[in-house]
C-alpha cells in the first residue's frame, strides 16, 4: 500500500505532474481496493480486521519490494551503521506491521468511539497546555510532524480536545476518487484541507489562518518540492520541507514539533517546546536554523520508536542520487 494523500511543503507545486498523469491498470485496481476497504473493514470484528492487516504486513515484508527496501534504508540510518543487517530486517518487519496498523485504524476510525480516541491518547500535558494557551491568547500554532504513528487519530484527538478546526495541506497522489474519499474523511474529523497545487499554493491561506490565531498541522519530514532545506538527520544530509519554519518566521506563530507512536493498543504523542525564531540572520538563515532544530526533535522521537516511522520513500540526500541507490538496497 502507498498512502494516496500526503501532507507536503506548502510552498511547492506538482501541477505539471498532475496534468499529465493518467492512471494505469495497477493504479485503478489499487484505488478500487482502497475504496472497498473504507466500507468493508469497519464492518469486520476488530480482532478479525487486525489479523487481516497483520497478514498483509507480513506478505508485503516477505516480498521485500522497493517500498520495504526504502524503509530499511531509512531505518539503517536510525539504527546506526554497526547494527547487523538482520536486526534492520527485523525492525522493518515491525515497521510494516505498524504501517498497516495505521491503515487499519484509518479505515476503522469512524467507528472508534470518541471516548476511546480521547482516553487512549497519552501526551505530555505540559507542552499541550502551552500550545492551547497560545491558541487561547490568539497566537497561531504550527504542529510540525514526521510520518510517525497515526496522525489521523491525533488530528481527531486535537479537535475533540478543543482546538476546533485546524488546517493542513494535502497532495493528490493517485486516483481522484481515492483523493476525494480521503478529503471527505479528513474534513469529517474536523480538518480544513488545502490543496497542494493551484494558484499561489496554500502558503498564503496557511499564513492567514496563523495570523487569525489558529492551528496548522503539517507533516514535513520529506521535501517534495526541491525547495526544501538540507539538514543533518541521523548523521547524514537530508532534505526537509521549509514551509513550517517559513510560516513561523513570517507570522510569528509558535513552531512546535510533534512525534507520534503506537503505545500498546493506545497512542502516544510528544509535543516539543517551541522552536524560536533566531534573533539575527537573514530570513533564509533563520528558516534553515529552525528546520534543523525541527529535524533534531524528529530524531529524538523516531529514535525512541523507530518501528513507527512510516517512511517508505527517500529522505536522505544520498538516496536521492540514483547512482547510490543500489548500494543502499
Secondary structure by P-SEA (a helix, b strand, c coil): cccccccccccccaaaaaaaccccaaaaaaaaaaaaaacccccccaaaaaaaaaaaaaaaaaaccaaaaaaaaaaaaaacccccaaaaaaaaaaaaaaaaaaaaaaaacccccaaaaaaaccccaaaaaaaaaaaaacbbbbbcccccccaaaaaaaaaaaccccccbbbbbcccaaaaaaaaaaaaaaccccccccccccaaaaaaaaaaabbbbbbbccccccccbbbbbcccccbbbbaaaaaaaaacccbbbbbbbbbcccbbbbbbcccccccccccaaaaaaaaaaaaaaaaaaaaaaccccccccccccccccccccccccc
